[in-house]
Amino acid sequence: MAPEYTRRGHFSAKSDVYSFGVLVLEIISGQKIHSCIGEDGDDLLTHAWKHWMEGTALELIDPILRDGSTGEMTRCIQIGLLCVQENVAKRPTMASVVLMLSSSSGPLPVPSKSAYLMHSIMESDTSSEAPAQFTVNKVSISELDPR
């Protein structure tokens, strides 16, 4: 679930982009988003970001997929990381994602840190944020009676 939704109840088309990025990273790695991975017990997004920054993104790939094209998988990892960026405005649109996936050539933007990596930093800064300009979704539950 996109961090802007879990923190503030704000949902947009970019929330779906975030979820798609998580799905791509889960498929490539063979891990669930909340799995404890590696020596540090990192979640998938932190683990993927660390590998990306260290230049070892290929280590993220599920061993079952290692016989495939490493170039395409590295591209998918980069697209996944672009989709889970903290800054909603920096996330690509789904149309852009489709274009990136269907074109194997051309440079991709460099991803910035993913949302949950910045979580502890963001929480310390929330007291200085301006009030949000949107409303929180209200939910009602209706009980249906059978005929």
BADRENDREN-231226 format. One line per 3 residues: for each residue x, y, z of N, C-alpha, C. Coordinates in steps of 0.001 Angstrom, whole numbers, plus 500000, padded with zeros to 6 digits. Layout:
<nodes>
X/Y/Z/X/Y/Z/X/Y/Z | ...;
</nodes>
This chain:
<nodes>
500845/498831/500000/500000/500000/500000/500896/501239/500000 | 500539/502199/499210/501352/503407/499071/501463/504151/500400 | 502639/504669/500725/502833/505338/502013/501975/506577/502196;
501692/507302/501121/500853/508499/501268/499431/508120/501660 | 499010/506920/501302/497681/506452/501708/497703/505972/503155 | 498728/505210/503531/498776/504695/504899/499009/505798/505920;
499724/506839/505543/500025/507924/506488/498937/508979/506562 | 498355/509323/505394/497440/510462/505358/496084/510160/504751 | 495876/508944/504244/494607/508615/503608/494467/509198/502218;
495562/509670/501635/495537/510282/500303/495799/509210/499249 | 494870/509074/498310/494974/508056/497266/494921/508724/495904 | 495761/508249/494982/495771/508788/493618/496197/507683/492657;
496257/508007/491381/496723/507043/490376/498165/506637/490660 | 498935/507527/491272/500325/507208/491597/500417/506181/492728 | 499336/506006/493491/499301/504945/494498/499311/503587/493810;
498608/503486/492692/498618/502249/491908/499990/501999/491297 | 500663/503055/490888/502018/502932/490343/502939/502359/491413 | 502795/502856/492650/503589/502347/493768/503348/500844/493940;
502087/500446/493955/501749/499028/494129/502314/498183/492993 | 502282/498703/491778/502851/497987/490640/504358/497801/490830 | 505034/498839/491300/506474/498743/491549/506806/497682/492578;
506005/497617/493635/506195/496582/494652/506027/495204/494019 | 504995/495052/493215/504732/493777/492550/505900/493371/491648 | 506441/494301/490886/507589/494012/490014/508774/493528/490843;
509074/494224/491936/510204/493839/492776/509968/492490/493451 | 508726/492208/493838/508413/490900/494422/508621/489781/493402 | 508201/489999/492170/508348/488973/491130/509823/488738/490815;
510571/489803/490612/511992/489682/490260/512782/489000/491377 | 512481/489351/492629/513264/488832/493756/512747/487506/494297 | 511476/487217/494054/510883/486020/494649/510596/486195/496130;
510603/487435/496608/510377/487744/498027/509116/488586/498185 | 508503/488487/499346/507365/489350/499677/507902/490680/500206 | 507088/491710/500120/507543/493047/500516/507974/493120/501986;
507318/492388/502867/507640/492486/504290/508544/491365/504776 | 509133/490608/503855/510073/489555/504240/511332/490180/504827 | 511927/489497/505789/513223/489924/506318/514293/489291/505438;
515077/490128/504778/516039/489654/503792/517442/490091/504196 | 518402/489225/503967/519803/489572/504185/520190/489568/505649 | 521452/489914/505874/522006/489905/507230/521356/490942/508137;
520935/492057/507557/520351/493138/508354/518863/492960/508606 | 518247/491947/507985/516810/491741/508148/515985/492829/507491 | 516490/493380/506381/515798/494463/505684/514529/493970/505009;
513572/494884/504819/512409/494552/503996/512837/494616/502530 | 511962/494203/501636/512304/494099/500220/512739/495429/499612 | 512022/496513/499915/512369/497800/499309/513740/498292/499761;
514034/498150/501035/515343/498548/501551/516430/497686/500932 | 516179/496388/500871/517136/495442/500296/517398/495769/498822 | 516336/496016/498067/516475/496341/496641/517245/497648/496467;
516918/498650/497278/517592/499943/497166/519082/499811/497479 | 519420/499050/498533/520833/498863/498885/521590/498214/497729 | 521010/497165/497147/521665/496508/496011/521811/497473/494835;
520800/498282/494590/520862/499238/493482/522008/500230/493707 | 522109/500778/494904/523131/501776/495213/524536/501176/495205 | 524652/499907/495582/525960/499246/495607/526351/498695/494239;
525446/498799/493260/525738/498275/491933/525646/496764/491848 | 524927/496171/492792/524791/494708/492826/523333/494289/492645 | 522608/494999/491806/521175/494726/491618/520913/493299/491152;
521857/492701/490433/521657/491331/489945/521544/490322/491089 | 522086/490647/492260/521974/489755/493415/520546/489701/493957 | 519734/490665/493575/518338/490710/494005/517484/489680/493261;
517934/489264/492096/517137/488404/491217/516990/487001/491797 | 515762/486494/491758/515448/485132/492193/516301/484151/491389 | 516939/483176/492057/517778/482206/491340/517058/481492/490188;
515763/481317/490299/514996/480657/489239/515031/481486/487953 | 515153/482804/488078/515129/483695/486916/516516/484020/486364 | 517556/483539/486995/518915/483953/486619/519338/483527/485221;
518648/482572/484611/518985/482161/483244/518438/483131/482205 | 517583/484042/482621/516985/485020/481705/517937/486156/481391 | 517440/487124/480670/518233/488289/480276/518487/489191/481482;
519746/489292/481876/520073/490130/483034/519816/491606/482735 | 519981/492002/481477/519705/493391/481103/518248/493746/481304 | 517351/492846/480882/515916/493091/481050/515527/493087/482521;
516126/492178/483301/515790/492126/484725/516306/493351/485467 | 517498/493812/485106/518025/495033/485718/517124/496213/485376 | 516655/496257/484152/515728/497315/483721/514428/497243/484529;
513919/496035/484749/512693/495870/485553/512912/496310/486994 | 514073/496003/487554/514381/496446/488920/514388/497974/488975 | 515014/498605/487986/515063/500068/487949/513661/500655/487813;
512836/500061/486972/511457/500534/486812/510688/500348/488115 | 510873/499202/488773/510228/498970/490066/510627/500017/491090 | 511914/500350/491128/512390/501371/492070/511865/502763/491713;
511715/503044/490432/511115/504324/490025/509672/504424/490515 | 508971/503301/490500/507555/503283/490897/507349/503443/492398 | 508350/503088/493214/508174/503151/494670/508900/504338/495299;
509193/505354/494513/509867/506531/495051/508979/507255/496065 | 509616/507852/497051/508893/508591/498089/508110/509757/497498 | 508753/510526/496653/508112/511696/496061/507111/511233/495002;
505838/511419/495285/504773/510967/494387/504934/511584/493000 | 505345/512837/492939/505501/513522/491653/506605/512906/490795 | 507585/512268/491425/508680/511647/490677/508319/510262/490150;
507271/509660/490687/506861/508347/490180/506340/508497/488756 | 506662/507545/487892/506145/507631/486519/504647/507343/486482 | 504011/507736/485408/502613/507344/485197/502610/505903/484700;
501466/505245/484749/501404/503872/484236/501660/503845/482734 | 501256/504884/482019/501544/504951/480580/503056/504977/480347 | 503775/505725/481177/505238/505769/481070/505855/504423/481415;
505297/503760/482420/505797/502441/482815/505630/501452/481666 | 504475/501466/481031/504229/500574/479893/505236/500857/478783 | 505492/502122/478517/506465/502500/477491/507867/502019/477867;
508243/502197/479134/509561/501751/479591/509705/500235/479472 | 508637/499509/479804/508688/498049/479739/508699/497531/478307 | 508017/498218/477417/507919/497733/476039/509116/498147/475186;
509891/499094/475652/511067/499546/474912/512315/499099/475660 | 513136/498312/475001/514342/497827/475677/515523/498772/475499 | 515319/499819/474750/516416/500767/474548/516061/502096/475200;
517040/502933/475267/516811/504251/475847/517077/504256/477335 | 517682/505324/477805/517991/505417/479234/516735/505648/480068 | 516787/505157/481285/515704/505367/482248/516151/506415/483256;
515206/507125/483865/515584/508052/484941/516222/507287/486105 | 517025/507985/486868/517655/507379/488041/516669/507467/489201 | 516361/506330/489851/515402/506377/490963/515990/507059/492196;
515113/507708/492956/515513/508248/494253/515057/507255/495314 | 515371/507524/496555/515064/506569/497627/513594/506207/497655 | 513352/504953/497990/511971/504487/498050/511290/504983/499311;
509991/504880/499314/509154/505472/500344/509485/505009/501751 | 509579/503732/501984/509744/503260/503345/511156/503420/503868 | 512127/503664/502994/513471/503978/503472/513477/505322/504170;
512650/506210/503693/512591/507559/504228/511605/507668/505388 | 510940/506583/505749/509848/506622/506721/510263/507264/508043 | 511382/506842/508624/511757/507386/509928/512122/508863/509830;
512727/509264/508719/513059/510672/508524/511782/511488/508367 | 510854/510959/507582/509603/511668/507327/508800/511839/508608 | 508803/510837/509474/508025/510940/510704/508552/512055/511596;
509868/512274/511605/510412/513335/512442/510086/514716/511883 | 509795/514786/510575/509483/516063/509942/507992/516362/509872 | 507134/515443/510272/505702/515638/510076/505137/516763/510929;
505771/517079/512046/505232/518135/512895/505333/519501/512225 | 506274/519662/511293/506446/520952/510636/505689/521053/509319 | 504971/520007/508934/504240/520027/507667/503040/520957/507739;
502717/521532/506600/501511/522345/506495/500307/521414/506498 | 499146/521906/506887/497967/521049/506881/497681/520525/505477 | 497211/519307/505407/496923/518678/504116/495726/519350/503453;
495743/519383/502123/494686/520024/501359/493730/518997/500758 | 493472/517931/501464/492553/516911/500983/491787/516359/502169 | 490742/515626/501896/489941/515056/502967/490242/513575/503103;
490087/513078/504300/490290/511663/504572/489025/510916/504192 | 489211/509773/503561/488057/508972/503161/487291/508482/504380 | 485987/508571/504333/485124/508044/505389/484526/506747/504878;
484403/505778/505740/483892/504473/505334/482660/504149/506159 | 481652/503633/505499/480486/503143/506221/480273/501689/505824 | 479759/500931/506736/479499/499517/506478/477997/499302/506503;
477499/498689/505466/476071/498391/505377/475875/496890/505467 | 474894/496488/506236/474555/495069/506307/473429/494797/505342 | 473619/493803/504524/472591/493445/503562/471792/492271/504097;
470479/492359/503981/469611/491263/504400/469217/490453/503176 | 469344/489130/503246/468933/488312/502096/467420/488350/501927 | 466973/488054/500712/465531/488056/500441/464862/486852/501020;
</nodes>
